[in-house]
Amino acid sequence: MAYQVDDMIATIKAGDGLAFANLWRVFLPPIGGVNSTDLNILCKVASIPGRQILTTERQYALNNEKVAYGYASEDITLTFYCLNDMRVRDYFENWQNLAVNQERQEAGYYKDYTFDVVIQTLKKGAINPLIRPKKLFDNPLPDAIKDLIPPIGPLDIANGNFDPGLIAPGAKYLADAVTYSTRLLNAFPTTMNSLELNNDPDGLLEVNVQLSYKRYEVVEGNIKDRLLEATGVKDKLKDAAKDVAKKAGARAVKTGLRKALFGI
């Protein structure tokens, strides 16, 4: 394909520069005392999910044509560096244990083991991570009970942490450097691969997991829109505007009736 170099440069500048495959971050739910910031740092490979439109063939006159009847979303794979404390493997074992308890040999409730996961691509120069979790208090409850306590916004009550990276319904992750953000709805790890051991003196252990999810959505809008949406201010402003319009309309009607009836 023939084109001018200046045209290509102009196109790249208009699109705010080229996107790099190594600028990204992932937000995972806090489970078993492991925070999302540590998991993001240890995550080596992630992917933006894809979608396939499911079709069936329909005969129309002499022609066959494909028509859509649904869609399918592929599972995504995450790869993590493994530490000597095995926290990443323990994290996903605990998460899978919420789905199928290995000790009691019981399946859990769907709402108790599915969480939203956010994957974002970033522009060059982004700072990652933004804010590390802070310890607020010690929770003396047993781990089995802690795992049953869901986070409330950025507050991880089970572990006594304040973690801005927590996944919460309606949360938006705010950064001017975010170029694309996808949310996996109701995700959970269906597969955790075995750890391969060998005699390589420089070999590193890696944890590979596969996440299934209900569907994904793209979090769009500029920083101001996401901030207003995350804090709920946007909805409050809309409600306030409706109230003002309603009151103004009521006053206009009253004024019109007063003038019509009494001339004042």
C-alpha positions in Angstrom: 0.0 0.0 0.0 1.4 3.4 -1.0 1.2 6.4 1.3 3.2 9.4 2.3 5.3 9.3 5.4 3.9 12.6 6.5 0.4 11.1 6.3 1.4 8.2 8.5 2.9 10.5 11.1 -0.2 12.7 11.1 -2.4 9.7 11.5 -0.3 8.5 14.5 -0.4 11.9 16.1 -4.1 12.2 15.6 -4.6 8.9 17.4 -2.5 10.1 20.4 0.5 7.9 19.5 1.1 4.2 19.0 -0.2 1.8 21.6 2.5 -0.4 23.3 1.8 -4.0 24.3 3.8 -3.7 27.5 1.8 -0.8 29.0 -1.2 -2.2 30.9 -2.5 -3.1 34.3 -5.0 -5.5 35.8 -7.3 -5.2 38.8 -8.2 -8.5 40.6 -10.5 -8.9 43.6 -8.8 -9.2 47.1 -9.1 -12.8 48.3 -7.3 -14.5 51.2 -5.4 -11.3 52.2 -3.7 -10.8 48.8 -4.2 -7.2 47.4 -4.8 -6.3 43.8 -1.7 -4.1 43.6 0.7 -7.0 44.3 -1.1 -9.2 41.8 -0.8 -6.5 39.2 2.9 -6.2 39.8 3.4 -9.9 39.5 1.2 -10.4 36.4 3.5 -11.1 33.4 0.9 -11.7 30.6 -2.7 -10.6 30.2 -5.0 -10.0 27.3 -7.9 -7.8 26.2 -10.9 -10.2 25.6 -12.4 -10.8 22.2 -15.9 -11.6 21.1 -17.3 -13.9 18.3 -20.7 -13.3 16.7 -22.4 -16.6 16.4 -24.2 -17.1 13.1 -26.3 -19.6 11.3 -26.9 -20.0 7.6 -30.2 -19.0 6.1 -31.4 -19.8 2.6 -32.8 -16.8 0.7 -33.8 -17.5 -2.8 -30.7 -19.0 -4.4 -28.3 -17.5 -1.9 -27.0 -18.6 1.4 -26.4 -15.8 4.0 -25.2 -15.8 7.5 -27.4 -14.3 10.2 -26.5 -13.6 13.8 -28.2 -15.3 16.7 -25.9 -14.6 19.6 -22.3 -14.2 20.7 -19.5 -16.0 22.5 -16.7 -14.5 24.6 -13.4 -16.4 24.8 -11.7 -17.1 28.1 -8.7 -15.1 28.9 -5.3 -16.3 30.3 -3.2 -14.6 32.9 0.4 -15.5 33.7 2.1 -14.5 37.0 5.6 -14.7 38.4 5.6 -17.1 41.3 7.2 -16.1 44.6 8.7 -18.4 47.2 5.7 -17.8 49.5 3.4 -19.1 46.7 1.0 -16.3 47.4 -0.2 -16.1 43.8 -1.0 -19.9 43.6 -2.6 -19.7 47.1 -4.7 -16.8 45.9 -6.2 -18.6 43.0 -6.6 -21.8 45.0 -8.6 -19.8 47.5 -10.6 -18.3 44.8 -11.4 -21.7 43.2 -12.2 -23.0 46.7 -15.1 -20.5 46.8 -16.5 -22.1 43.7 -15.9 -25.7 44.7 -14.8 -26.3 48.4 -12.2 -29.0 48.3 -12.5 -29.8 52.0 -16.3 -30.1 52.1 -16.6 -31.2 48.5 -19.4 -28.7 47.9 -20.1 -26.2 45.1 -20.6 -22.6 46.2 -23.2 -20.1 45.1 -22.5 -18.2 41.8 -22.6 -14.8 43.4 -20.1 -15.8 46.1 -17.3 -16.8 43.8 -17.7 -14.5 40.8 -16.1 -11.0 40.8 -15.4 -8.3 38.2 -11.9 -8.0 36.8 -10.7 -4.9 35.0 -7.9 -4.8 32.4 -6.6 -1.5 31.1 -4.1 -0.3 28.5 -2.0 2.8 29.3 -0.2 5.5 27.5 3.6 5.8 27.7 4.7 7.7 30.8 1.9 6.2 33.0 2.7 5.6 36.7 1.8 2.1 37.8 0.6 1.3 40.4 -1.1 4.5 41.4 -1.9 4.0 45.1 -0.8 1.1 47.3 -3.3 -0.4 49.8 -3.1 0.8 53.4 -3.7 -1.3 56.5 -6.4 0.2 58.7 -7.0 -2.5 61.3 -6.5 -6.2 62.1 -9.4 -8.5 61.7 -9.2 -11.5 64.1 -11.7 -13.6 62.2 -10.6 -16.9 60.8 -9.7 -17.0 57.1 -12.7 -19.2 56.3 -15.0 -16.4 57.6 -13.0 -13.6 56.1 -13.4 -15.0 52.6 -17.2 -14.8 53.0 -17.1 -11.0 53.7 -17.2 -9.0 50.4 -15.4 -5.7 50.0 -17.4 -2.5 50.2 -16.0 -0.1 47.5 -12.3 0.4 48.3 -12.7 -1.0 51.9 -11.6 -4.6 52.4 -13.3 -5.3 55.7 -12.2 -8.9 55.8 -8.5 -8.0 55.9 -8.7 -4.5 57.3 -7.3 -2.8 54.2 -8.1 0.3 52.2 -7.4 -0.7 48.6 -8.2 1.7 45.7 -7.7 -1.2 43.4 -10.7 -3.2 44.6 -13.3 -4.3 42.2 -16.7 -3.0 43.2 -20.0 -2.7 41.2 -20.1 0.6 39.4 -16.4 1.4 40.1 -14.4 3.2 37.5 -10.6 3.3 37.5 -9.5 6.9 37.0 -6.3 7.9 35.3 -5.6 10.2 32.4 -3.1 7.6 31.1 -5.8 5.0 30.6 -6.4 4.5 26.9 -8.8 1.5 26.9 -10.5 -0.3 29.8 -12.5 -3.5 29.8 -14.4 -5.0 32.7 -15.0 -8.8 32.8 -18.3 -9.3 34.5 -18.7 -12.2 37.0 -15.3 -13.7 36.3 -13.8 -16.7 38.1 -10.8 -19.0 37.5 -11.9 -22.1 35.8 -8.4 -23.5 35.2 -5.1 -23.2 37.1 -2.4 -25.0 35.3 0.2 -27.2 37.0 3.7 -25.8 37.9 6.3 -27.4 35.6 9.6 -28.2 37.4 12.8 -28.9 35.5 16.6 -28.7 35.9 17.1 -25.3 34.3 19.3 -23.3 36.7 17.7 -20.0 35.6 14.1 -21.2 35.2 11.4 -19.3 36.9 8.1 -20.8 38.1 5.0 -19.2 36.6 1.3 -19.5 37.5 -1.0 -19.7 34.5 -4.7 -19.3 35.1 -7.8 -19.1 32.8 -10.6 -16.8 33.7 -14.2 -17.4 32.5 -16.8 -14.6 32.7 -20.4 -13.8 31.8 -19.5 -11.0 29.3 -17.3 -8.0 29.1 -18.0 -4.3 28.7 -15.9 -1.4 27.7 -15.6 1.4 30.2 -15.7 4.5 28.1 -15.7 8.3 28.7 -13.1 10.9 29.6 -11.7 11.4 33.1 -14.3 13.9 34.1 -17.2 11.6 33.0 -15.7 8.6 34.8 -15.1 10.6 38.0 -18.7 11.9 38.0 -20.0 8.4 37.4 -17.8 6.7 40.0 -18.8 9.1 42.8 -22.4 9.2 41.8 -22.3 13.0 41.3 -23.5 12.6 37.7 -26.8 11.0 38.8 -27.3 13.5 41.6 -26.8 16.4 39.1 -29.3 14.9 36.8 -31.9 14.5 39.6 -31.2 18.0 40.8 -31.7 19.4 37.2 -35.0 17.5 36.9 -36.2 18.9 40.2 -35.2 22.5 39.2 -37.0 22.1 35.8 -40.1 20.7 37.5 -40.2 23.5 40.1 -39.6 26.1 37.4 -42.4 24.6 35.3 -44.7 24.6 38.3 -43.9 28.2 39.0 -44.6 29.2 35.3 -47.9 27.5 35.4 -48.9 29.2 38.6 -47.8 32.6 37.2 -49.8 32.1 34.0 -53.0 31.1 36.0 -52.6 34.1 38.3 -52.2 36.5 35.4 -55.2 34.9 33.6 -57.5 35.0 36.5 -56.5 38.1 38.5 -54.4 40.1 36.0 -51.4 40.2 38.3 
